[in-house]
Amino acid sequence: MLNNVPVILGGVSKMEFVVYKSEADNAGRLVELVYNRHCEHYEVVVNGLTEFNSQRYEQANYEFEMECV
């Protein structure tokens, strides 16, 4: 299931990020695989901080899985 995160810019709502996956790992960290529409790349976000980005979904998904181990 995809979750769109609204971003308000100058009173106009735009969907800038699409959350593909979200999971809490064994250490209690929130790990997310997000597509950034503005920059046109995928990001692995851990507790709100971008840890990795790539234009290739496969690579970003791999890094997401590694963060969750």
Sequence and secondary structure as in RCSB ss.txt:
>XXXX:A:sequence
MLNNVPVILGGVSKMEFVVYKSEADNAGRLVELVYNRHCEHYEVVVNGLTEFNSQRYEQANYEFEMECV
>XXXX:A:secstr
  EEEEEEETTEEEEEEEEEEEEE TTS EEEEEEETTTTEEEEEETTEEEEEES HHHHHHHHHHHH 
